[in-house]
Amino acid sequence: MVTSTAMKNKEKAIAVFERDDFQTLLELLSKKGYMVYGPTVEDGAIIYNQIHKTEDLPIGWVDRQEAGSYRLARSKKKSLFGYTVGPHSWKEFFHPPQDKLWEARDDNGRFS
C-alpha cells in the first residue's frame, strides 16, 4: 500500500512505499523511460548498477568493514538496504568521466 501525506505548511508530499510496492515503483519508473540504478551484489562487493527488479538489490546482505578490510556477509534480516557504504560511489553516475565540452571540424581550412 502506498500512502501519501502533505507536510505541514509546505507544498511537498511524503510518500511511503511498503516493501511489496517497491517492484511496482521500479516498473512505473521504467515505463516512464527512467533507467533506475541502485545497489547490487557483484564480485563480493556492493556496487551501483542498473536495476530492473527488487531481486537485483542486495537483499539479506550486509557489509563488514574494518581497517583495510571489506567483506559481505549474510544477515538473517531480508533488508533491501542493509549495508553502509560500499567500495564504489555515485560519482560515476552524477559526474560521468567523459563529457563532450567542445567539438571542431576542419572544413576546407575553416573550423566549424
C-alpha positions, 0 to 999 in steps of 0.5 A: 500500500502506498500512502501519501501525506502533505507536510505541514505548511509546505507544498511537498508530499511524503510518500511511503512505499511498503516493501511489496510496492517497491517492484511496482515503483521500479516498473512505473519508473521504467515505463516512464523511460527512467533507467533506475540504478541502485545497489547490487551484489557483484564480485563480493562487493556492493556496487551501483548498477542498473536495476530492473527488479527488487531481486537485483538489490542486495537483499539479506546482505550486509557489509563488514568493514574494518581497517583495510578490510571489506567483506559481505556477509549474510544477515538473517534480516531480508533488508533491501538496504542493509549495508553502509557504504560500499567500495564504489560511489555515485560519482560515476553516475552524477559526474560521468568521466567523459563529457563532450565540452567542445567539438571542431571540424576542419572544413576546407581550412575553416573550423566549424 
